Amino acid sequence: MPHPGDREPEHGREDADGTIWFTVAQAARFLRCSPQTIYSWERRGHLDRDAAPTDENGRRIYTQQQIAAALRTAQHNTAAIRRPHAA
């Protein structure tokens, strides 16, 4: 989990072991989407809201890997919906 002295890149925060953490707002900026998209991923179970640690301000934070996995899942689900059905 991030610590106050950790380096903070433009998007997200990098901790001592190199893991980059994002708040919902930072993840949305990084992905160039709305924070509502990230909240939607939480509701759909792509991100585990209940298990997410929080930063020093009480905001939920997710690793870059968690955000990337949620994005892949959302893209996969969207592609499946848009796939033409065989008649």
Secondary structure, DSSP 8 states (H G I E B T S, - for coil): ---TTS---SSSEE-TTS-EEEEHHHHHHHHTS-HHHHHHHHHHTSS-GGG--B-TTS-BEEEHHHHHHHHHHHHHHHHHHHS----
